[in-house]
Amino acid sequence: MIKILQGQFYCFLAIVLLVASDSVLSDNKTDQPELRDNKTDQPELRHILGWVESIRLEPWGLKMLARIDTGANTSSMSARDIHQFNKGNKDWVRFTLDFGTEKGKPNRTIEIERPILRSHKIKQHSGIPQVRLVVAMDICLANEVRNVEFNLIDRRALNYPILLGRRALAGVALVDSSRTHLSKADCGHVKKKKKKHDQPDELTIPE
């Protein structure tokens, strides 16, 4: 009789353990799709850029070259004759931007007015901090228009009037430092063909 009861007890214990293991396995299976879903929620980088790319300054569609620098946190725009003034009880800045278009063609010069977002302190190699004004500009990069914050500094002694840092590239692109000009900067702009008798138009920049 005792042996029969022991056999029934062991049989019942085996059934309980089997049910418990099936429950654990089913919980693990339901958790796995959730982990996969979490991975798909992460944004995917859409572009690969070289260390030099063409951009357009919007909304005017002015095409120029930019250096892509992941070592810099912020972006910079070449500016000279920087002048601060008050407009509508807000602080604005007026500056001149010099930029090249194509090799062998003369540089172009434009005057831009933008509201000042803030001032930004940059630590130079000499150790002396430099205060720069920061403005926001729309640019066309890889056929997408993005709003980028630029600190203003005279870059005429450098090769490129625009430097794009990590903040402008975050979540958008990876950089292949061995290549250049991997993207286009059209954003709907169509190049107009000039007739031989047409005179070059003067460049005017609205606010």
C-alpha positions in Angstrom: 0.0 0.0 0.0 2.8 2.4 0.9 4.6 1.7 -2.3 1.4 2.5 -4.3 1.0 5.8 -2.5 4.7 6.7 -3.1 4.3 5.9 -6.8 1.2 8.1 -7.0 3.0 11.0 -5.2 6.0 10.8 -7.6 3.7 10.8 -10.5 1.8 13.8 -9.3 5.1 15.7 -8.6 6.3 14.9 -12.2 3.1 16.4 -13.6 3.5 19.6 -11.6 7.1 20.1 -12.7 6.2 19.5 -16.3 3.4 22.1 -16.2 5.7 24.6 -14.5 8.4 24.1 -17.2 5.9 24.6 -20.0 4.7 27.8 -18.4 8.3 29.2 -18.2 9.0 28.3 -21.8 5.9 29.9 -23.1 6.7 33.1 -21.2 10.2 33.2 -22.8 8.7 32.8 -26.2 6.3 35.7 -25.7 9.1 37.9 -24.5 11.3 37.4 -27.6 9.0 39.2 -30.2 8.9 42.2 -27.8 12.7 42.4 -27.9 12.7 42.3 -31.6 10.1 45.0 -31.8 12.2 47.3 -29.5 15.1 47.0 -32.0 12.9 48.0 -34.9 11.8 51.1 -33.1 15.4 52.6 -33.3 15.9 55.1 -36.1 17.9 54.0 -39.1 20.6 56.1 -40.6 19.5 57.1 -44.1 22.7 58.5 -45.7 26.4 57.9 -46.0 28.3 61.1 -46.5 31.9 61.8 -47.4 34.1 64.3 -45.6 33.3 67.0 -48.1 29.7 67.4 -49.4 27.7 70.0 -51.4 24.9 71.8 -49.5 22.5 74.6 -50.4 21.7 77.5 -48.2 17.9 77.8 -48.1 15.5 79.1 -49.1 17.6 80.7 -51.8 19.3 77.5 -53.0 22.8 78.9 -52.8 25.2 76.0 -53.4 28.5 75.7 -51.6 30.9 73.1 -50.2 30.8 72.0 -46.6 33.4 70.0 -44.6 31.9 67.2 -42.6 33.6 67.0 -39.2 32.5 64.4 -36.6 35.2 65.7 -34.3 33.3 69.0 -33.9 30.2 69.1 -31.8 28.7 72.3 -33.3 28.6 73.6 -36.9 30.3 76.8 -38.1 29.6 79.3 -40.9 32.1 81.7 -42.3 31.2 85.3 -41.4 33.0 88.7 -41.6 31.9 92.2 -40.9 29.7 90.9 -38.0 27.4 93.6 -36.7 24.8 93.2 -33.9 21.7 95.3 -33.9 18.2 95.5 -32.4 15.2 94.6 -34.4 11.7 94.3 -33.0 13.1 94.3 -29.4 15.2 91.3 -30.4 18.9 90.9 -30.9 19.9 90.3 -34.6 23.2 90.0 -36.4 24.2 91.1 -39.9 27.2 89.4 -41.5 28.9 88.8 -44.8 29.4 85.2 -46.1 32.0 84.5 -48.8 31.8 81.2 -50.6 33.0 79.5 -53.8 30.7 77.8 -56.3 32.8 75.9 -58.8 36.5 75.6 -59.5 37.8 78.4 -61.8 34.8 80.6 -61.1 35.0 83.7 -58.8 33.8 83.6 -55.3 30.4 85.0 -54.4 29.6 87.3 -51.5 26.3 87.7 -49.8 25.0 89.7 -46.8 22.7 87.9 -44.4 20.6 89.0 -41.4 19.4 86.5 -38.8 18.1 86.7 -35.2 20.7 85.7 -32.6 19.9 82.5 -30.7 22.6 82.8 -28.1 26.3 83.2 -27.8 28.6 80.2 -27.6 32.0 80.0 -25.9 34.6 78.0 -28.0 37.9 76.9 -26.4 40.7 77.4 -28.9 44.0 75.5 -29.2 45.7 78.4 -27.5 43.5 77.9 -24.4 41.9 81.3 -24.8 38.1 80.9 -25.1 36.3 82.7 -27.9 32.7 83.9 -27.8 30.8 83.3 -31.0 27.2 84.3 -32.0 24.9 81.4 -32.9 22.2 81.6 -35.6 19.9 79.0 -37.2 19.8 78.4 -40.9 18.0 76.0 -43.2 20.3 73.9 -45.4 19.7 71.3 -48.1 21.9 68.2 -47.3 21.5 64.9 -49.1 18.3 66.2 -50.7 16.7 66.9 -47.3 16.1 70.3 -45.8 17.4 70.6 -42.2 17.5 73.4 -39.7 21.1 73.7 -38.3 22.6 76.0 -35.7 25.8 77.7 -36.8 28.3 79.7 -34.8 29.8 82.6 -36.8 33.5 82.8 -37.4 35.7 84.1 -40.2 36.7 81.0 -42.2 38.1 82.8 -45.3 41.6 81.3 -44.6 40.1 77.8 -44.6 39.1 75.7 -47.6 35.4 75.5 -46.9 33.0 78.2 -45.7 30.8 75.7 -43.9 31.7 73.1 -41.3 29.0 70.6 -40.2 29.5 69.0 -36.8 27.9 66.0 -34.9 24.7 67.8 -33.9 23.8 68.4 -37.6 24.5 64.8 -38.5 23.0 63.0 -35.4 20.5 60.4 -36.5 20.9 61.3 -40.1 24.1 60.0 -41.6 27.3 58.1 -41.2 30.6 59.6 -42.5 33.0 57.8 -44.8 36.2 59.7 -44.2 37.9 58.3 -47.2 35.5 59.6 -49.8 33.8 62.9 -50.9 30.7 64.0 -52.7 28.5 61.0 -52.0 25.2 62.9 -51.9 23.3 65.5 -53.9 21.9 68.8 -52.7 19.0 69.5 -55.1 15.9 69.8 -52.9 13.8 70.8 -55.9 16.1 73.4 -57.3 16.5 73.4 -61.0 19.5 74.8 -62.7 18.6 77.5 -65.2 20.5 77.7 -68.4 21.6 81.2 -69.3 21.6 82.5 -72.8 24.8 84.0 -74.2 23.3 87.5 -74.4 22.0 87.3 -70.8 23.9 89.3 -68.2 24.7 87.7 -64.8 22.1 88.8 -62.2 23.1 90.5 -59.0 22.7 88.3 -55.9 20.2 89.6 -53.4 19.4 87.9 -50.1 16.0 88.6 -48.4 15.7 88.4 -44.6 
